[in-house]
Amino acid sequence: MAAGVKISVRHELRALSRDLKRVHRKHVEPAARAALNRTGGSVRSVAVKEVARESGIKQKDVRGAVKLDKARKGGPLRAEIQGRGRPLNLIRFAARQLKKGVSAKPWNKKRVYGRGAFIDNDGRTVFKRTGAGRLPIRGMYGASIATELVRDAVAAAVRKQFGERWPVEFKRAFEQAMKRGLPRRKS
């Protein structure tokens, strides 16, 4: 039998593990953060367009209410799209005063709100009388941007956009990070 030779790989595995952690911390996490933020921007654009198409709200109004919370260094690797705001008054849905009430297009469906519906407040609000007399009145509302963001059609478009953009953006960001150089091993 030949003389026994012992080879210790434990030391090399520890060093390799440290190197992999260093690569992850210095290259993978920043690349993932950058890719999430770029993907989040394109997903937000798709969400704005889809909410506007589904609800009948103008894109500029939706854009102001949909915010992108970006991934930050030291925080979780997460970018979120949030919709804010209450339901919008019917005046935002192409409302017009008619003899028999108010015509508006919430959710892109033209409807006539009759019996007691009127436009006032210098043309900025649609109201409805709730009693027999002039008062009391209440505002009339349509879609809410926050609610529209979670509807099936919008959520499906957002998932599709994320699935298409994330791999492309991560690959690009990771390749840029690797061009800057691998971390050097401390001896």
C-alpha positions, 0 to 999 in steps of 0.5 A: 500500500502506498503511503497515505497522503492527506489533502485538506480542502476545508481551508480552501472551502472557507476561503472560497466561501468568503470570496463568494460572500464578498462577490455577492455583497460587492457585485450581486446586491448592487446589480440587483438593486439597480436592476430592480429600480430600472425595472420598477420604472418601466413597470410603473409606466405600464401600470400608469398606462393600464390604469388609465386605459381601464378606468378612464382617468387621464394618464397625467392624473394617474402618474401623479398618484402612482409612486415608485419606492426604490430599493436602497442600499442597506435596505431590503432588495425590494422596489414597490409601486404604490397608488395613493388617493381617494376615489376621484369625483366624476368631473375627472371622467369627462363629465357634462351637464345635461338637461336630465342630469350629468353624463360621465365616463368612469371605467370608460363606460358612458353613463347618465346620472339623472335625478338630482345630479349636477355640476357646481363649484365653478365646474370642478365637482359633480354633486347629487341631491340626497333629499327632497330640497336643495340640501343636503348634497354629496359628491359623486365618485368614480374610480380610485387609482389605488384600487385600480392598481390591484385589479386583474388586468392591471396586475397581469400587465405589471407581472408581464412587464416585470417578467420581461424586463427583470432578466434583461436589466439584471444581466446588464447591471451584473455585467457592468458590475463585473467589468469594474473588477472582482474583489481581491482576496485578502491574504 
